[in-house]
Amino acid sequence: MKASSIQNSSPLMLYGFARSADWSSEAIADLEKQPGLFGSPMSVHASMGVIACTELISSLDLPRSSEHALAYGTVIEERLSRNKPFIPCRFVTVLPSKEVLLSVLQQRTWALSTLLDQLVARQEYSLRIYWKSPHHETQAIHAHQGKSCTSPVSDLAVSKIASSIANCSFWSKDDSGTNGSLLYRGSFLIDDARLNECLGNLTTFQESYPNLSLLFLGPFPPYTYVAHAMGNLNTML
């Protein structure tokens, strides 16, 4: 059997999707020279303006340790999504062959293109709000016991802060569930042009509410927004 036939029938790990227009032939050639997470060269497959970034694998039974998941995230962040719209797939998303991948691309081109267009000049961030108090340890114990560790003032402040960032965002999601001193956790897809506005608002709120600690993290690949927009990518595939 020819090498090309073996590759066409071999399983692929799918990292995600991007717009062909954002990747020059030189950038693609450079990417395909680099080994992927499991040591095989990465490869790019194109269809109607959308490209899929993959790695040829020898087995469907891939390791799924936390170390591999972190390394997978590094590949997404440093090689594939930096300053470019990118739809990241869950770790590990595996397709049985190149033919299946091309079929997915052809069937899902419109949905993928629409989502990629929504990601242009937008990046995902996370906001966490903590209760910072001299009695923090006691309040954390109360929270663990099911008692409230916040006050009406802090609840109002958290709502105002989260709403302010949401109003600057294309999309937002409340990931809350208080835990000890953690009062709020949310994800936001923010336009690059409005990032400074968000940062300014957070600075003002931090000065206004010294008993709260605001932790703004990012940018990240749009994992949360993609999960919201398309559901589990494995079911889409």
Secondary structure, DSSP 8 states (H G I E B T S, - for coil): --HHHHHHHS-EEEEEEEEGGGS-HHHHHHHHTSB-TTSSBEEEEEETTEEEEEEE-S-S-----HHHHHHHHHHIIIIISTTS-EEE--SS-EES-HHHHHHHHHHHHHHHHHHHHHTTTEEEEEEEEEE--TTHHHHHHHHHTT-----HHHHHHHHHHHHHHHHTEEEEEE----BTTEEEEEEEEEEGGGHHHHHHHHHHHHHH-TTEEEEEEEEE-SHHHHHHHHS-HHHH-
